[in-house]
Amino acid sequence: MIWLFSALFGAAIHAIANFIDKYILEKEISDYKAIPIYTAIVSLIFGLVFWSFTGFPLLSPRDGAIVLITGVLSAFALVFYFKALSVEETSTVIILFQMIPVITIILSFLLLKETITIIQFVGFLCVLTATTLISFKKSRTGKTFSPAFFYILLFDFIQAISAILVKYALNLNSFTTIVSWESVGLAFGGIIIYIFFSSIRKAFHHSIHTIRKRVVFIIAFNDVLFIAGKLFFFFGFSKGAVSLVKVLESTQVFFGILFGVLLNLAYPMIFKEKITRHKLLRKLIASLILIEGIILIS
């Protein structure tokens, strides 16, 4: 049963990392466009250090290119992620993350000609229903989608592409090797974003004059925390059924709701979660439908 606790720890750790990102946005770096560059800098340092500690492992040209590309894609995905986090509750963003398995299956069907079973299709409908339920917001003109929905949809799409790409490299290489190379790839992505997107470059330059030194350490700690969560999942995969671990991974939504309530009560000016009975009930119902969908997909 150790795989079960490992997967649950991984889900809880990733939820904590998301709330730390929210803290950085609310208290340290107000312009979300600057944060991916700081993350890229930290990832470069971490990737090189991790690479040296693991004995300077090398990848084949094909696998190396794949992993570096996934890192570059992750840098672009972070822009959409932090934008969504700047306009939406953290727990809602975590729920919307769960569209990644659905998009991965659709892309696998379109690009890799993999089949989709009727049960998986029903699971897809469950996930779609849950994410739609959580994304609708009331406005003066009626109900509309949360702005975060479309940003997270783009984030999920990029992450799904990365998952398909890294699948082939991971089959032939160790997880630690993939992590170090992917971190360097994320740094390359940050360089590309910095060079070609002036608004991100200006936001980064502006933040340099106001950022506190400890923020870099917070970002570094959060990156290590996120990778620790990945390691727990990887250990779970090695000890239990992959499908069951993937289902437990989705329990991050419940940790997101729980941490959101506790942090809102403790620090309401930073973590602005809506914790009315109606809002919490809707999130819980959506999460249950979502996990049922992921079980069917798995």
N, C-alpha and C positions, 0 to 999 in steps of 0.2 A: 504493500500500500504506500510505500515511500514515494512512488511516482505521483500519487494523488496530492500529497502535501507539497511536493516540489512544484507541481503545476499551480496549486493555489497560492503558494508563496510568490511565484512568478507573476501571477495576475495582480496580487496585492501590491507588489513592488512597482509594476508598471503604472498602476493607478496613482500611487504616491508620486511617481516621476511626473505625471501629468499635472498634478496639483502644484508641484514645485515650479513647473513651467508657468503656471497661472500666477504664482507669487512673483516670479521674475517680471512678468508682463505688468502686473498691477503696481509693484513697488520699486522696481529697479530700472527696467528699460521700457519706457512707455510706448515707443514706436516698435511694433512687432517686426518691421522690416529689417531692423538691425540685428535681431537675435540669431538668425541663421548664420550670419558671418561669425559671431562669437562661437557658436556651436561648431562651425567648420574649423576654427583655430584650435579649439579644445580637442576636436576629433583628430586633427593632424598630430598634435602632441601625444595624445593617448595612443593612436594607431602606431606611431613610431616606437613608443616605449613598449607597448604590448608586443610588437613585432620583435623587438630585441630580446625581451624576456622569454619569448617562446622559441628562441634560437634562430631568428631570421628565416622563417620558412618561406619557400618560393612556390609559386603556382605556375602551371603551364601557361603559355601565352594566351590560350583560349580561356581558361578559367580565370586568369588574372584580369583579362579584359572584361569578362562578365561581372566579376565582383567589383571592379573599379566603376563600371557603368552603374551598377546598382547603388553604389555610394553616391555617385553624381546625381542620380535620380532622387535619392533620399534628401539631398540638399535642396532641390527644387520643391519636393513635397513639404519640407519644413516651412517654407514660405506660406503655403496654403494652410498648414496646421496652425501656425501662430496667428494668422489672420482670423481663422475660425475661433481660436481660443480668446482672441481679443473682443469678440462680439457675442460670445455664447458661454453658458455655464460649462464648467469642466466636466461634470457628470454627463451632460448631454453630448458633448464632444466624444466622450469615451463610448457612449452607446452607438454613436454614428460610425465609430471605428469598425464596428462589427460587420459593416458591408464589405470589408476586404475579402472574406472567403467567397462571398457571392460573386463579386467582380472577378476574382481569380478563376472561378469555375466557368464563368461566361467567356473570359479570355482564353482559357484552356480549350473550350469547345470551339471557339472561332479560329484560334491560331494553331492549336496542337491537334485538332480534330478528335479531342476526347469526348466521350459520350456523357450525356446528362440523363440520369434515370428519372422516372416519374416521382420517386420519393425526394430526390434532390430538388426537383422543380417545385414541389410543395414546400420544401424547406426554403427555397428562394423566395416564394410568395410570403412565407412567414416573416422572414427578415425584412422584406420590402414593406410589409404591413407595419412592423414594429418601428422601423426607421421613419416611415411616413407619419405614424402616430406621434412620435416624439418631436418631429420637425415642424409640425403645423403651429403657427403662432397667430394670435388675434391681432388685427390691425384695424385702422379706421375704415378700410375698404373691405373688411371681412377677414377670412383666414388666408394666410399665405405661408410659404415655406420660410423657415429661419434662414437668414443670410449665411449662417455657418454651414447649412446643409450642402450648398453647392461647393464651398471651399473644401469641406471634408470629403465630398464626392471626388473632387480632383485629387486630393491627398490619397484617398483609398485606391483610386485608379492607378496612380503612380506606384503605390506600395504593392498592388496586385501584380503589376508588370515586373517589379523587382523580385517578388516571390517566385514568379515563373522562371526568371532568369537564373536566380541563385540556386534554384532546385538542382540544376545540373552540376554546378560547381560543388555544392555541399555533399553530393553523393560520393565524390572522389577525394574530398579534403576534410580536414578537421575543422570543428567549429571555431576554435581559437584562431586558426589561420584566416578563416573567412572574416572574422570580426576585425582583425588588424588591417587587412587589406581593404575592407569595406569602409573603415574609418578614414583611411587615406583617400579613398575615392570620394567620400563626403567632403573632405577638405578641398579636393580638386573642384567639386561642384560649387563650393563656396567661392572659390577664386573666379569661376566662370560667371556666377551671379554678380559678384562684386564688379567685374570688368564691364559686363554688358547691360546691367540694369542700374541706371543712374539714381533712381529713387532709393534703392537699397544702399547704394554706396553713400549717398548723402545722409541717410538715416544713421548709418554706422559711424560716419565722421562726426555727426552731431552728438551721438551718444558718448563718444570718447571723452568729451569735455565734462560730462555729468555723471558718468558711471562710477560706482564705487569699486575699489579693487577686489573686495570680497565676492563680487558678482561672478567673476571669472571662476573662482573656486566653487561657487554654488553650481554653475553650469557644468564644471568638471565633475563635481560630485554627482550631479543628476545623470550625466552620461554614464558614469560608472554604475550608478544604480540601475539604469535602463539595461545595460549589458548584463548586470547580475540577474535581472529578471529573465533575460534571454537564456542565461546559463541554467537557471532553474527549469525552464521549459525544455531545453536541450537534454538535461539530465532525465526529465520526465519521459521524453521520447525514447531514451535509451533503456528505460526500465518498464515502461508500460505501453499500451496500445496508442499509436499516434492519434487515431480518431478520438479516443477518450481524452487525451491530453489537450487536443484542440478544443474540445467542448469545454473543459475546465478553464482553458485560457480565456473563454468568453465570460467567465464569472467576474472578470474585471469590471463589468457593468455594475454589479452589485457592490463591489468595493468602492466604485466611483460614487454611487448614491450614498453609501454609508459615510465615507470620508467627507463628501460634500456637506452632509447634514452636520457632522461634528465640527468641521472647520468653519461653516457658516455661523454656528452658535458661538464658537470661540473667537473668530476673526471676521466679523460680518463686513468690514470695510474692504477686505481683500478678496474673500471668497464669497461672492454674491450669488449664492444658490437659492433658488425658490423652494422653500421647504413647507409650503402649505400642504394640507392633507390631500387636496385634489391633485396638485403637481406631483407629489411623491407617489400617489397611487397610479397616476398615468405612467410615470417612469418605471415603476415596478411591473405593471402589466406589460408595457412595451418590452422590458427586459426578459420577462418570462416567455413571451411570444418569440423574441429574438433567439433565445437559447434553444427553444424547441426547434426553431428553423435550422440552427447550426447543428443540432443533433441529427436532424434528417439529412442535412448536407454531408455530414461526416460519415 
